[in-house]
Amino acid sequence: MNSATVRGLLVRGMLAGLAAGLLALAVAYFLGEPRVDAAIAFEDAHSHEHGAEAVSRTVQSTAGLATGVLVHGVAFGGIAALAFCCALGRIGRFGPRSTALLLSSAALIAVYLVPFLKYPANPPSIGDPDTIGRRTLLYFLMMALGVLLAVAAVLLGRRLAPRLGNWHATVLAGVVFVLAVGVAYAFLPAVNEVPRDFSATLLWQFRLAALAIQLTLWTTFGLLFGHLAQRSLTPTPTAAATP
């Protein structure tokens, strides 16, 4: 794959990430923000310390939210596009569209779902401010482990495929991945700072909203980028007939 093709796919990946980010932004605004407001109301009702906000809640829920989600979509879209260039033709006999969908599914699992199951998203009223650095470090450590273990599982599946066949090699690699993630879960410390009187329903709704945002982002990206990559890499009949 030449550099011009890689650049073209990178641009398409960033555009697909932007489009996916717009849909994820809508989900975040309509599903996530009402739960954030409810969590902030809980915090205000149970805390006597009300410091001045550096950024108003209105800005946080509009411009701040849009900036964060869209920059996230564009950045991860570009990274995923580069990963697609490395993966295409190396993970099996999949076309561009199928490869993009598999890649986005793997990213959803390794980058988000693996750390989410160990350290799920919490609304702003949960958590000790003094432990935010430790909690952030643990989350990104779990994310890095998820990515490394996913790559190792793919390499293991490829190595076993000639002897076991694609199906059995894939299943075995998947089992090894799940077991390795389970071991990481067991050894990494747990974090539970949810107040006793915090609404379990609100916490569950907030975490579902966080999951819905990522599911929307990566599903949309996989479908859209797969379509763009297919069109870019598959020659049209006219182009193919040109000497």
Secondary structure, DSSP 8 states (H G I E B T S, - for coil): --HHHHHHHHHHHHHHHHHHHHHHHHHIIIIIHHHHHHHHHHHHHH-S-----SS-HHHIIIIIHHHHHHHHHHHHHHHHHHHHHHHTTTSSS--HHHHHHHHHHHHIIIIIIHHHHHS----TTSS-GGGHHHHHHHHHHHHHHHHHHHHHHHHHHHHHHHHH-HHHHHHHHHHHHHHHHHHHHHHS-------TTS-HHHHHHHHHHHHHHHHHHHHHHHHHHHHHHHHHHS--HHHHH--
